[in-house]
């Protein structure tokens, strides 16, 4: 796990990556604040040598519903991110900072973006419940340009690399999944065309290493599943990106992306999809509807994306990273040395313990994260609070 990972355009100092984790630390215009520097400095001092930011919107249309999401869509964000990066590099010059870029597509709210909600197709997300206008063919090409512009801005800000978010039901995922891509143009005929154009455009525009994040399946009966994802892999290999991170799911069933506990009361209180409802409606949902709704949830287990990642690794020429349910030193060793995965990415353990990598490096014995997957940190990202561990603070 502490062996360098040599990739096409960079070498990671070790095989443990901080996965993209939504920070909720920008201002209302998406400009990053000094809180990002505080967080990343703490992670880098704790041993994280490759840190992927939370998802940054590529345009106002593609921003998320959370109030303090960062962006990389204009020059104001370049200056804000440069201050963050310079701060981290001044104390931890060996740390590599990758920016995750994303367009939400249908997974946002019109009252937040103040623009029509647009996606690959017309299928409404049952979580956001927003009418969706399919992007025209010309508008899809404009989205490609947005990703390229975001990548150029990221390079100008000083990032060491870019992760293109193709997972969790966001716009690129929407083109990849038959469930959401019901188009009748070339982007419907070739569900990977949008992804290909984005990657080719970004590679032509910047010299940075590029990661992808891909869901191996998405819970929909007619959606993206492992066999379909594996059938995509020759094309993904042909793009010659530096690494692909394997995840799961879309926001249709959000808890299946992360697994673990379902803290319903904080969701009803803080989530802006629920807290606008009358208290009586929330009470009815909690006591009569939620019992049926949670039947679609997948139970937590350790290493819940590993089997999908291992099957993809068997057919992949591109280095594979895996995220999900990684909590122990022995698990990381097993993933890399016995299952042949190139590296791991962790999110919630780093929220709980920013020094988790140092703890792994300093002990020859088993090291276990204190993260219990209670998911308070996750659901509170929908509030106005910056990301933090609520259980650890309580102790």
C-alpha positions in Angstrom: 0.0 0.0 0.0 3.0 2.3 0.4 4.6 1.4 -2.9 4.4 4.2 -5.5 1.8 3.8 -8.2 3.3 4.7 -11.6 0.6 5.9 -14.0 0.7 7.3 -17.6 1.3 11.0 -16.6 2.1 10.9 -12.9 3.3 8.7 -10.1 1.3 8.5 -6.9 3.5 8.3 -3.8 1.4 5.5 -2.3 -1.8 3.5 -3.1 -4.2 5.2 -0.7 -6.2 8.1 -2.1 -8.6 10.4 -0.4 -11.7 9.9 -2.5 -13.8 12.9 -3.6 -15.7 14.1 -0.6 -18.2 16.9 -0.7 -16.9 19.7 1.6 -19.7 22.4 1.6 -17.0 25.0 2.1 -17.3 27.4 -0.8 -19.2 30.7 -0.8 -22.7 31.0 -2.4 -21.1 31.7 -5.8 -19.0 28.5 -5.7 -15.7 30.3 -4.9 -13.6 28.1 -2.5 -12.8 29.6 0.9 -9.8 29.2 3.2 -11.7 26.3 4.9 -10.6 24.1 2.0 -6.9 24.9 2.7 -7.4 24.1 6.4 -9.0 20.7 5.5 -6.5 19.7 2.8 -3.5 20.8 5.0 -4.8 18.6 7.8 -5.2 15.6 5.4 -1.8 16.1 3.8 -0.2 16.4 7.2 -2.0 13.2 8.2 -0.3 11.3 5.3 -2.7 11.7 2.4 -0.5 12.1 -0.6 -3.3 12.2 -3.3 -6.4 14.2 -2.4 -9.4 14.4 -4.7 -11.6 17.4 -4.1 -15.4 17.1 -3.8 -17.3 17.6 -7.1 -16.9 21.0 -8.7 -19.6 22.2 -11.1 -18.6 23.0 -14.7 -21.4 25.5 -15.1 -24.2 27.2 -13.1 -26.7 24.9 -14.9 -24.8 21.9 -13.6 -24.4 22.9 -9.9 -25.7 20.7 -7.1 -28.5 21.5 -4.7 -26.2 22.0 -1.8 -25.6 25.6 -0.9 -21.8 25.8 -0.7 -20.6 23.6 -3.6 -17.4 24.8 -5.2 -17.0 25.3 -8.9 -14.3 25.6 -11.5 -16.3 27.2 -14.3 -14.9 30.8 -14.3 -11.8 32.8 -13.5 -13.0 33.8 -10.0 -12.7 30.1 -9.0 -9.2 29.9 -10.5 -8.0 32.5 -8.0 -9.8 30.9 -5.1 -8.5 27.5 -5.8 -4.9 28.8 -6.4 -4.9 30.2 -2.9 -6.0 26.8 -1.5 -3.4 24.9 -3.5 -0.6 27.3 -2.7 -1.4 27.0 1.0 -1.2 23.2 0.9 2.0 23.1 -1.3 3.8 25.5 1.0 3.7 23.0 3.8 3.2 19.7 2.0 4.8 20.1 -1.4 4.7 16.3 -2.1 0.9 16.2 -1.8 -1.0 15.9 -5.1 -4.3 17.6 -5.4 -6.8 16.4 -8.0 -10.0 18.3 -8.8 -13.2 16.4 -9.5 -15.3 18.1 -12.2 -19.0 17.3 -12.8 -22.3 18.5 -14.2 -25.3 17.3 -12.3 -27.6 16.9 -15.3 -31.1 15.9 -14.0 -29.8 15.6 -10.4 -30.4 19.1 -9.2 -33.1 21.7 -8.4 -34.3 24.5 -10.7 -34.8 26.8 -7.8 -31.1 26.4 -6.9 -29.6 26.8 -10.4 -32.4 29.2 -11.5 -32.2 27.4 -14.9 -34.2 24.6 -16.5 -33.0 21.2 -15.4 -31.5 19.4 -18.3 -30.2 15.8 -18.7 -29.2 13.2 -21.2 -32.9 12.2 -21.6 -36.3 13.0 -20.3 -36.4 10.6 -17.4 -37.2 12.4 -14.1 -35.1 11.4 -11.1 -37.4 10.0 -8.4 -35.1 11.6 -5.7 -35.1 15.2 -7.1 -38.5 15.0 -8.8 -37.7 17.7 -11.3 -39.0 17.8 -14.8 -36.1 17.2 -17.2 -35.5 18.7 -20.6 -33.3 16.6 -22.8 -30.2 18.4 -24.0 -30.3 19.1 -27.7 -27.5 17.7 -29.8 -25.9 21.1 -30.0 -26.3 21.6 -26.3 -24.4 18.3 -25.6 -21.5 19.7 -27.6 -21.6 22.8 -25.4 -21.4 20.6 -22.3 -18.2 19.1 -23.8 -16.8 22.6 -24.1 -17.8 23.3 -20.4 -15.8 20.3 -19.2 -12.8 21.4 -21.3 -13.0 24.9 -20.0 -13.2 23.6 -16.4 -10.1 21.5 -17.1 -8.2 24.5 -18.4 -9.2 26.5 -15.3 -8.1 23.6 -13.1 -4.7 23.6 -14.7 -4.4 27.4 -14.4 -5.2 27.1 -10.7 -2.3 24.7 -10.2 -4.1 21.3 -9.7 -1.9 18.2 -10.1 -4.7 16.3 -11.9 -8.4 16.0 -12.8 -11.0 13.4 -12.0 -14.0 13.4 -14.4 -17.1 12.3 -12.5 -18.9 9.7 -14.6 -20.6 8.0 -11.6 -23.5 8.4 -9.2 -26.1 9.4 -11.8 -24.5 12.7 -12.8 -24.5 13.9 -16.4 -21.9 11.5 -18.0 -23.4 8.6 -16.1 -26.8 9.6 -17.5 -25.5 9.2 -21.1 -23.9 5.8 -20.2 -27.0 4.3 -18.6 -29.9 3.0 -20.9 -32.3 4.0 -18.1 -31.6 7.7 -18.5 -30.4 7.8 -22.1 -33.5 7.5 -24.3 -32.1 9.7 -27.0 -32.6 9.2 -30.8 -29.5 11.0 -32.0 -25.8 10.0 -32.2 -25.6 10.3 -28.4 -28.3 7.7 -28.1 -26.8 5.4 -30.7 -23.4 5.5 -28.9 -23.9 5.9 -25.2 -20.2 6.5 -24.7 -19.9 9.3 -27.2 -20.3 12.1 -24.7 -17.7 10.5 -22.4 -15.3 10.0 -25.3 -15.7 13.6 -26.4 -15.2 15.0 -22.9 -12.0 12.9 -22.3 -10.5 13.6 -25.8 -11.3 17.3 -25.4 -9.7 17.5 -21.9 -6.6 15.6 -22.9 -6.1 17.9 -25.9 -6.5 21.0 -23.7 -4.4 20.2 -20.6 -1.3 18.1 -19.8 -2.6 16.9 -16.4 -3.2 13.3 -15.5 -6.8 12.3 -15.7 -8.9 9.9 -13.6 -12.4 8.8 -14.2 -15.0 7.7 -11.6 -17.5 5.2 -12.8 -20.4 3.4 -11.2 -20.3 -0.3 -12.1 -24.1 -0.5 -11.7 -26.9 1.9 -10.8 -29.9 0.0 -9.2 -32.1 0.5 -12.2 -33.5 -2.7 -13.9 -32.9 -1.2 -17.3 -29.8 0.8 -16.2 -26.1 0.4 -16.0 -25.0 -3.0 -14.7 -21.7 -4.8 -14.4 -21.9 -6.8 -17.7 -22.8 -3.6 -19.6 -20.0 -1.7 -17.8 -17.5 -4.4 -18.7 -18.7 -4.2 -22.3 -17.8 -0.5 -22.3 -14.2 -1.2 -21.2 -12.4 -1.6 -24.5 -13.6 2.0 -25.3 -12.6 3.2 -21.8 -9.1 1.6 -22.2 -8.7 3.3 -25.6 -9.1 6.7 -23.9 -5.8 6.1 -22.1 -6.7 7.9 -18.9 -4.4 7.4 -15.9 -6.8 5.5 -13.6 -10.5 4.6 -13.2 -12.1 4.6 -9.7 -14.9 2.1 -9.4 -18.0 3.1 -7.4 -21.7 2.3 -7.5 -25.1 3.8 -7.9 -27.0 6.9 -8.7 -29.1 9.4 -6.7 -32.2 7.4 -7.4 -31.3 5.5 -4.3 -28.7 7.7 -2.7 -27.9 5.5 0.3 -26.8 2.7 -2.0 -23.9 4.7 -3.1 -22.4 4.9 0.4 -24.2 2.1 2.4 -24.4 2.2 6.2 -26.9 3.7 8.7 -29.9 5.8 7.6 -30.2 8.7 10.0 -33.7 9.7 9.0 -34.4 12.5 11.4 -31.4 14.6 10.3 -32.4 14.0 6.7 -35.9 15.3 7.3 -34.6 18.3 9.2 -31.7 19.4 6.9 -32.2 18.0 3.4 -33.6 20.7 1.2 -35.7 18.2 -0.6 -37.6 17.3 2.6 -37.3 20.2 5.0 -39.6 22.4 2.9 -42.5 20.1 3.5 -45.0 20.8 6.3 -44.0 18.9 9.5 -47.2 16.8 9.2 -46.1 15.5 5.8 -42.6 14.7 7.2 -44.2 12.8 10.1 -46.4 10.8 7.7 -43.3 10.0 5.6 -41.4 8.9 8.6 -44.1 6.7 10.1 -45.9 5.3 7.1 -43.9 5.7 3.9 -40.2 5.3 4.9 -40.7 1.6 5.9 -41.5 0.8 2.3 -39.0 3.2 0.8 -36.0 1.7 2.6 -36.7 -1.7 1.1 -34.7 -0.6 -1.9 -31.6 0.0 0.4 -28.7 -2.4 0.1 -27.2 -3.4 3.5 -23.7 -2.3 4.3 -20.8 -4.7 4.1 -17.1 -4.1 4.1 -15.5 -3.8 0.6 -18.9 -3.5 -1.1 -17.5 -2.5 -4.5 -14.5 -4.9 -4.5 -16.1 -7.8 -6.5 -17.2 -5.4 -9.3 -13.8 -3.7 -9.3 -12.0 -7.1 -9.5 -14.1 -8.2 -12.4 -13.4 -5.0 -14.3 -9.7 -5.2 -13.4 -9.5 -8.6 -15.1 -10.5 -7.1 -18.4 -8.9 -3.6 -18.0 -5.6 -2.3 -19.3 -6.2 0.9 -17.3 -5.1 1.0 -13.6 -8.1 0.5 -11.3 -8.9 2.1 -7.9 -11.8 1.0 -5.7 -13.8 2.8 -3.1 -16.4 1.6 -0.6 -16.4 0.1 2.8 -12.6 0.0 3.4 -11.9 0.3 7.1 -8.9 -1.8 8.0 -5.2 -2.1 7.1 -5.6 -5.8 6.4 -8.4 -5.0 3.9 -6.2 -2.6 2.0 -3.4 -5.2 1.9 -5.9 -7.8 0.6 -7.3 -5.5 -2.1 -3.9 -4.6 -3.5 -1.8 -7.7 -2.9 -4.4 -10.5 -3.3 -7.0 -9.1 -5.6 -4.7 -7.1 -7.8 -6.4 -3.8 -7.6 -4.0 -0.9 -8.1 -5.1 1.3 -5.3 -7.9 2.3 -2.9 -9.8 5.4 -2.3 -11.4 6.3 1.1 -13.8 9.0 2.1 -15.6 8.7 5.4 -12.5 7.3 7.3 -10.7 10.5 6.3 -13.5 12.6 7.7 -13.3 10.7 10.9 -9.5 10.5 11.1 -7.5 12.9 8.8 -4.3 11.1 10.0 -5.5 7.7 9.0 -2.6 7.1 6.5 0.0 8.1 9.1 -1.6 5.6 11.5 -1.4 2.9 8.8 2.3 3.7 8.1 3.4 3.8 11.7 1.9 0.5 12.9 3.0 -3.0 11.8 -0.2 -4.3 13.4 -3.9 -4.1 12.3 -5.2 -0.6 12.1 -9.0 0.0 12.0 -10.7 3.2 11.2 -13.0 4.7 13.9 -15.6 5.3 11.2 -18.8 3.4 11.9 -20.6 4.5 8.7 -23.2 6.3 10.7 -23.6 8.6 7.7 -24.3 11.7 9.8 -21.5 13.4 7.9 -23.1 12.4 4.6 -26.6 13.6 5.4 -25.4 16.8 7.0 -23.7 17.8 3.7 -27.2 18.7 2.6 -27.3 21.3 5.4 -25.3 24.6 5.6 -22.6 22.9 7.7 -19.1 22.1 6.4 -18.2 18.4 6.3 -17.0 17.0 9.6 -17.4 13.8 11.8 -20.3 14.2 14.2 -19.6 11.0 16.1 -16.0 11.8 16.8 -16.9 15.3 17.9 -19.4 13.8 20.3 -16.8 11.6 21.9 
